[in-house]
Amino acid sequence: MRDNGRVTSATRQPETQAAATPVRLIATDLDGTLLRDDKSVSPRTVAALAAAEEAGVEVFFVTGRPARWMDVVSDHVHGHGLAICGNGAAVVDLHGGPGAHRFVKVRELPRKNALDAVRLLRDAAPGTVYAVEQTFGFNQEPAYPKLHMEVPDILAPAEDLLAPDSHTAGEPVLKILAYHPDLDPDAFLTLARIAIGDRANVTRSSPSALLEISGPGVSKASTLALCCAERGISHEEVVAFGDMPNDVEMLTWAGRSYAMGNAHADVIAAASGRTVANNDDGVAVVIERLLDESR
């Protein structure tokens, strides 16, 4: 993680080599970052995103959300129409609108790794319950709480949902969700990372003890790096925004990065700058300044 001694406000950035590099791509998280708490995109933010695209700066939404939850921003994807979903598990073309998105890249969680993760975490944290996120389907254990905005397709133990001969086996697994009703969220994350090791990537974006488990090496940062390499964009030319632990790798990778005013302490430590909270349009504040500086 970066030294946190030079965390700054959104209106002042440390004078580093990265700060002098022209911005070619903006990568922003959604919940707690670009979106206000009511899940809206403010008029000021809409205008800032449009201005960035007009200035030739690509904007990528990089989120833990599944593709089917992207209707909140599908009107603002502009030219390329791409978003990184599922904490890097999928690159999705949103041009078709809600329910008609197209998967451009899928980085799945192998079922063997998923089953190993379920077993190891059950042993390390008894009482953990699971849901399985696939490219189009969402399935969960009966005891998994109603945490999401949809009804599961199937209720069954995670071991059955992930079995190689399951009738869902033809559809890639993007991530598994692990919930514990009693553990502290950060303690649960640490415990899970130790228990699962390199079999999967474990992170979290919820204020509750809800973990998101993806394929080995799959993260917002690694998929964003792939997308940038395809466009000939270096990490120094990327500005990133985030608020929760699932953003840490992306903020560390980007040439410039901003923790929101409402960010988790690990995010503040990882970012090279800090902006105001999501409800105060912190992303827009920085984009406006960057565009002013480039004129």
N, C-alpha and C positions, 0 to 999 in steps of 0.2 A: 504494500500500500504506500501511497505517497505520504511524505511528511506533511502533517496538518498545520505546520507553523505558518503557512502562507495562505490559509483559507481567506477568501475575500468576499466582499459583497458583490452583487450583480453589476454594480456600476463602476467597479474598479477591478482590473485583472492584473496579476503580477506581470512585470515586464520580462517575459521569457522568450526563448526562440519560438516556442509553440504559438505564443500570442501574436507573433509577427507573420505567421504562416497563413495564407489565404484560406478561408473556410470553403470547402467544397461539399460537405455533407453534414447535416444535423441529424443526430440520432436521439430520439426522445422516448422515454417510457410514457405510459398513459396514466394509469391510476395513481393518484397521489403526486403526479408530476405535471403532465399536460392538462389532464382533466381536473376540473374543480371537484370538490367533494360530492356535489350533486350529479357527477358524471357528465357534466356539460362542457363544451368547448366555448370559452368566452368569445365575444366578438373581437376583442383585442387580439386574442391568440389566433383566431381565424385569419385576421388581417396580417399578422406577423408571419404565419406560415405561407400565405399567398405571396407576400413580399419576398420571402426567401426564395421560393421557387422562381419567381419572376426575375430575381437577380442571378439565377443560374445555380443556386445552391439546392442540392437534393435534400429532401426530408424523408427520413425513415422512421416509422413508428416501430418501436422495439418493445414488446410487451410479453407478459406471461399469459395474457388472455388467449383462448383458442380463437381460431379464425371466425367462428360463428358469432363471437361477441364483438366483432369489429365494426358493427353498424354505427357506433358512436363517432367514428372518425372516417367512415368510408366516403363521405362527401368531401374530404379534405386531402385525399391522397394525390391529387393533381396528376402530373404527367406519367410517371412510371407506375403508379398505382400499387406499389409493393409494400408489404409490411412483414416484419419478423415477428412471429407468434410463438406461443408455447415456450418462452424463454430460450428461443433459438432452435426449437425443434422443427420449425416450418417457416419457409418463405412463401408468402401468399399474395397472389394478384387479386386485389379487391375490386377491380373494375366492374365485375359483374353485379356488384351490390350484394346485400345480405342474402345468404343462402345460395349464391351463385359464384362464390369465390373459386379460384383455381390454385392448387398447390404447385408451386414452381420448384421447390426443394423440400425434401423431407429428411430429417435426421432422426431416425427412430431410436427408441429404447429397445434393444433386443429383449425378447421375452425371457430368456434365461437370466439375463442381468436383472430384469424386473422381479422375477421370482426369487432370486438371491437376495435382493434388497428387501423384499417383503419379509422373507424368513429372518434375516439378520436383525431387522428393526423390530419385528415382533418379539424376538428374544431379548433385545436390549431395552425395549420400552413396551412392556406388556400393556395392553389396552389400546394400542395403536389400531386405527381403522383406515381403510383404503378406498380410493376411487381410481378409475383408469380412464385416462383421456386418450382417445384415438383421433385419427384424422377427421372423422365425422361423428363417431359415436362417443357416448359418455356413459360409463357403467360404474356401479359402486357396490360396496358391501351393505347389507341391511342396516348395520349399526352406524354407518357413516352419516353424519348430520346433514341437514339441508343447508348447505353453505353456498350454493350456487343458484343461478337463475333459470334452472331447467329441471326437468324430470328425467331421471336416468333411464336408459334403454333396458338395462338388465340389473337385477339385484342378485348378487351371488358372492361367495368368498373370493377374495382377490386371487387365490391360487387357481380357482376355476376360471376366472375371467382371463387369466394370463396363460392358461395351459396351451401347449402347442396344438392340441386337437380341439380347442374351443371353436365354436362356430364364428367367433370374431377374429380368428387367427389370420384371416386374409387381409385384415386392415391394420396398418402400422400403429404401434403404441407410441404416442408422443411423450407422455410422461405419466407417472403415477403420483397421486396426491395422498399424503399420509397425515392423518389428524390424530392428535392426542388431547383428551378432554382436560387434563390436569397439569401437564408440564409447562414450564416457562418456555415461550417461543424460542428464545436464543439458546437456552440450554438444550432444547429438543434438537435444534439444528446442529449444535456441536456434537451431541451424542450420536445423531444419525450419520454425520460425516465420518466419525471414527468407526462406527459399526459397519458401514457400507463400503468404506474405502474407495478404491478406484473402479468399483463395479458400475458406478453411476455417478452423475453429478447431482448434488443435493443443495437446494437453496430454499429461500422463502420470500414471499412478498406480502403476506397477510399479517395483520396485527395479532392474530391468534396462533396457536401452535399447529399450523398447517404447513407442511413441507411439500416442495415440488421436486420430483426426482426424474431426471432426464438421462439420456444416454451418456456414456463416458465422453468427456470432453465437449459436450454440448452445452453451450451457454449463449447468452445474448452477445457476449463479446466475440466468441469464436465464429458464430454465424454472420455477425456484422462484418468481421474481418474478411470472410469469404466473399460477401457481397461487395465490399470495397475493392478487394483485389480484382474482381471481375470488371470493375469500372476504372481501374488504374488510380484509385484513390488511396493515399497513404494514411496511416493513423494520425499523423500530424495535421492532416487536413480535416479531421473530424472533430465536431463539438458534440458532447453527449450530456444528457440530463437524466437524473434519477433520484429515487428517494428511499429504496429498500435494498436489503442484502442481495437480491437477484440482479441488481444493477451494478454491484461493486466491480466485477470484472470488466464490464463495458466502460465504466468511468475511469478505471485504471489504464485501460488500453488506449482510449481516445487522447488525442493531442491536447485538447482542452475539455474539461468536464466540470459540471456544476451540480452540487447537491442542493436540493430544494430546502427552503427554510423549515419545512416540516420533516426533514430527512432523518433516518436512523443514524445513530452515531457512527457506525461502520462506513456508511455512505459519505458522511462528512469527512471522515479520515481519508477515504479513497479519492475524493474529487480534488481538482486543482483550484476550484473556485466555489463560491456559494451564491445562490440567488434567493429571492424571497419565496414565500410559500406558494403552493399550487393555487390556492384560493385568491392569491394576489397576482396571478398571471406571471409567475417567475420565469417561465420559459420565454414568453413574449418579451419580457423586460430585457433579457440577454440578446435575443434575436434582433430586436430593434437597435440595440447598441452596436452589435456586430455589423449590421448593415450600414449604420451611420459611419462607422470607422472605415468601411471599405469604399466609401464614395470619394 
